[in-house]
Amino acid sequence: MKKILGLTIAFLLIVSLSVIGAWAYFLDTETSTGNTLAAGTLDLSWTNESGVPLPFNVSSIAPGETVEARVSINNNGTLQLRYAMTTDVVSGTTLANQLQCRLYDYENSIDLYNGSLSGAHIGDPAQGQQAGDRIVAGGSEDYLAIRITLPADTGNEY
Amino acid sequence: MKKILGLTVAALLVMALVGGGTWAYFSDTEASTDNSLTAGTLDLNIDGGNTAVTTFSVTDKAPGDSGNGSSTLANAGSLNGELDVTFSAITNTPGAGGTEYEGGSGELGANAEIAVYIDVDQSGDWSSGDIGLKSDGTTYNNPTALDYAAIDNYGSDSFDAVETIIASAADDFIILWRIPTTAGNDIQGDSVSFDITFTLEQAAAD
């Protein structure tokens, strides 16, 4: 009797252990941590360096006279940037057409534009690289001189 | 008188010996010696070791940029194992460099995209036999096209028994990332980071 009872108990124990599950299986874990993607920044600004400060406020310019502003175009971000410049004549188109504008990189003595003020531009503001677009590295600056002249042969009608 | 007694005693003795049992039968003995039981080993290595690695870490990226990272998963034990993969700790940090468009709550994780797969044949590209891990928690196989989804969508995705890595075999785990050109200035300076945990579990017995 005792022997039969003992065998029955042993059998029940074995059955219950196998039903519990996989907690006794082998496993190993490894990790890949700190996977990171970070974006850079793009921040354009300008500051007056010397000469007539921008914005220009010149009254009574006479034929033969010249005013010049020297500015730095600053890249305050981390990414290299590319810039272009355009001119919008708000009023006085006739005078804007007569005034001459010379844009140049005064650090390297490179002419960027020399023609009428109304058409003054650098590069092309459309997305992408175009001829004339200027490159400024992150944290760096580009030096630009804007020289405006009223030609000496300008007549009294102006 | 003595003789009869002696004979009786002898008779009794013989009878007792015959009734005594089987200790005189033939018998033979063999032994099964040196029985042994050795447990196998289950050891997952990542990039050749058992310490945490980083699969990719890049900075100063912009819309239109892309790249990838790779880590090698090897079964360095004697037992076959099934691989589980779990994403965790996806963290967005806003830019704090002070430029015009930085700030917000960190938008890079919602904009930057990843495609994740197991390069089973370690060929270096998405090819036959490779297993993709989709951001909805399911897997897919080549030749289905790689599935890109925003990093945030991977949340705490967990992939169970993605594949069996047999003893001595190794696979590469590949993450391809990209920032769409449609991402705007609100991601400037932001960063996103995440962890991945790989578990090799004892494969089911045959």
Interface residues (C-beta under 8 A of the other chain):
Chain A: Y25 F26 L27 D28 T29 E30 T31 S32 T33 G34 N35 T36 L37 A38 A39 G40 T41 L42 D43 N76 G77 T78 L79 G138
Chain B: G40 T41 L42 D43 L44 N45 I46 N50 A52 V53 T54 T55 F56 S57 V58 T59 D60 K61 A62 G69 S71 L73 G77 L79 G81 A89 G95 G97 T99 E100 Y101 E102 L108 A112 I151 F173 I175 W177 I179 N185 I187 Q188 G189 D190 S191 V192 S193 F194 D195 I196 T197 F198 T199 L200 E201 Q202
